[in-house]
């Protein structure tokens, strides 16, 4: 197998923020063998690696990434009765639409969630009454310490709000299998359209990562806290806390990652001063998260 690995590749076109520097190395995985090969390339080079899906929940540093970005383009999908198995690089929205053609639903609420299936498992994506972890039957992973793909149960991931164990273990999701519900296609499509309309009413359009901060446990939403702290609409360069939804930080044109982090830091500080609440980012800040409790 011949792997194609590029050097010094700009990351701006691979994330919804449209910011960031260059990756030292970049490769595309369209099969499990290519995914294993690229991960092993990183191990051999003794460099860090990161799996990139849809780029909707990442913020790359202006200085770039010093290791290998593995772009997950594994997108095969198979149906067997009410069970669907999909490779982890498939866009979640595409899964919903293809499943609807098979009269399979029950996950229309995930129409609110951008990105890939693998990314959804990594961050336990979802809405208040539906999380990706709720519909999984089993998952094929590449363990961090093995070249042998392994099947695990949903419990393996120790899912929590926007969290899974693999954020720490560096296991790679290869494919997921889930049980859906037999429903009329027209009903499923109507539900999907309704969720998309509701999202458009609440959330600003433009270049962002969606919600920047997690909703603090036991407190009002991060957006409410930021708004009450007087941060709605503030700008640094071309980065702005959205006047429509305070937990969305927008790139209004030519913002840098530094601009986005500066705006986020202002909101973070103001909320902590006013409410004594520490907000954790929901977005992955690559390569380092500057929001640490011991730094605050």
N, C-alpha and C positions, 0 to 999 in steps of 0.2 A: 504493500500500500504506500503510495506516494503522498505525503502530506504537503500542503501548500501553506507556508507560513510567511507572512509579509512582515517587514520591519518598518517602524516609525509611521504608523497609520493614525491619521486624525480620528478622534472619537466623536467629533461634533455631530456627524450625521448618524450616529448610532444611539443617540439618546434624545428623548423628547424635549429636553432643555436646550439642545443645540449649543452646548458649551463643552469645554474641556480641551486638554492638550492631546498629545500623541501617546499611543500605546507602543511600548518597545517592540512587542510582537503581537500579531493578530492572525488568527486562523479560523476557518469556518468548518464546523462539524455537521455533516449531513447524514451521518450514520453512527451507530454505536462504536464501530471499529475506529472511525475517525475521532470520535470523542475520546476514546481511550488513548489513541495515538498522540493527540494533542496534549492531553494531561501528562502523559509520559515525557513528552518533549519538554514541558515545563520542569518536571522533576529532574530530567537529565541536565538541563541548563541551570538548575538550582535557582529558579526564579519563581515568584508568586504567579498564580493564575486566577482568572475569574471567569465564570460562565455568564455570558450576556444573552438575554432573551430579546424582549421587545424594546428594552431601553426606557421603559416608562416609569421606572422607579429607581433610577440611578442618577447621580450627579458626579461627574468626573472632574477632578482637580485640573486647574489651568496648567499645572506642571505635567499633566499626563499620568500614565500608569506604567510603573517600571517593569512589569512582567508581561505575561501572555493573556490577551483577551481571547477567549474561545466563544465564538458566536454560534449559538445553538440554532441550527436550521434543520433539525430532525423533525419531520412533520407528518409521518405516516399515521393513518387512523384506520381502525378496523371495528366492525360491529358484529356482535353475536347475540341475537335476541335483544334484551334490554341492557346488555353490557357493552361498553365501548372501551377500547384500548387505544390510547393516543400517545405518540411520542412527545417528549417534553418541549420541543421547540415550536409546536403548533400554537398559533394564536388562540387564546381562549374564545374570542368572539367567533372565529372560524369554526371551532368545535361546536358552539351553540347552534350555528346556522346549518352545519352539515348534519348534526343530530336531529334538528327539526325536520329536515328532509326525510329522515327515517322515522318520523313521528315519535321522537324521543325527547322528553323535556324533564322538568323538575329542577332545572338549574338556570332558569331564565334570569334570576336575580344577579347572576354573574355577568350579565350584559353590562353592568356598571363597572366591570373590572378590566382595565387594559392589560396588555402583556401576554406572555405565554403561559402554558399549563405548568411548565417546570417552575417558572417564577412564582406562579400562584401557590404552588406547594411550598416553595422555599419560604414565602412570607405569610402562609396561611391566609390568602386573600379571600375577601368576601364582603358581605353586608351583614347587618345585625342578626338576621334570621337564617343566613345561609353562608357557610364557610366551605372552602374547597375540601377541607378535612372531613366534612359531614358526608360526602358522597363517594369517597374513595373506598374501593374494596381491597386493592393491593397496589404496590408501586415497585417498579424495577429500578434499582439504584446501582451506581458504581461506588462501592465503599471507598473511603479515602485511603485505606491501607491494602487495597486489592485490585487486581485487574479483572476479577471475575464478577460480572453482573449478578446481583442478588435480589430476590424478591422479599419485600418486607410488608408488614401490615401497617395500617394507618397509625396504630399506637406507637410505632417506632419513632415517629416524628415529634412526639410530645408537644402537639400543637397547643398554642396559646394565642392570645390576641396579637396578630401580626408577627407571630413567632413560630419557629420550628427548630428542632434540634440541629438540623443540618446547616444552619447558619454558623455553627461552631465546629461541626465535625468535618465539613468540606466534602461530604458525600455528594454525588451528582445524581440528580433525578434523570433517568433515561426515558421511562414511559410510565404512564398511569393507567389504571383500570378502574372504572367507576360504574355503578349501577344507576341507570336513569329510569324514568317513568314513561310508560306508553301513553301518549296523549295525541290528540289531533294536531297536525302541523299548523293549521290556521290559528289554533288557540296559542300554541307556543310562540309563533311569530308575533301575535298581538301582544303577548306579555313582554317579549324582548323589546318591541317598539315602545311600549309604555315605559319600561325602565330607562331606555335611552332618552326619551322625552323628559322624564323626571330629572335625569342627570343633567341634561342641557339647561333646565330651568335653574338648578341650584349651583352649578359649577361653571366657572368662566372658561371660555374657549381661548386657546393660545398655547404657547410653549411653556409647559410646567411639568411637574412630576405628579400632579394630583395633590393629595393631602401631604404637606411637608412634615408635620409633626403627628405623632400618635395621639389619640385622645387619652389623657391621663386617667388611670383607673380610679373610679369613685368620684370624679370631678366632672364639671361641664366639658363640652367638646373643646378641643384645642382652638378651633376657629372662634368660638365664643370668648375664650380667655384672651386671645390675641386682640380681638375687637374691643373688649372691655379695658384692655391695657392701653388703648389709644393708638394702636399700630396699623389700623386699616388704611391702605392707600400709601403708606410711606415708601420712599424710593431711595435706592443707591444706584447711581448710574442708570442703566436700563432695567434693573431688577425692581419689581414692585410687589408689595403685599396687595393682593387683589381687592378692589373696592367691593366686589361682589361676594367674595368668600375669603375670610381672613386667613384660612389655613392653606391658601394657594399662593405661592410666590411665583410670579410670572416673569419670563424673559420678554420684555416689550420690544426687543429688537436686537441690540448688540451687547447685552449683558454678558459679563464674565461669570465664571463660577465664584470668584472672589466677591463680586457684587451680590450674588444670590446669598452667599453665606453671611455677608455683612448685614443684609436685611433680616435674615433669619436670626442672627445673633441679637439684633436689636429687639425683635419680638420675644426671643427666648429670655433675655435679660429683664425686659419690662414685665413679663408675666411672672417671673420669679420674684421680682421686687414687690409687685402688687399683691400676689396671691401666695407666695412661697411655694410655688409648684414648679418642679423641674420637668420640662417637656423633652421627650426623646424623639429624635427624627424617625419618621417612617421611611423616608427615602434612604437608600444606600449611598453614603458619601465615600467615594473611592479616590485614593486608597485609605484615607483616615477620617474617622468621625471626630470633628472638633468639639462636639457636645458631650463632654464627659462630666460626671458628677463631681469628681475631684478637681475639675478645672473651673468649676462654676463659682 
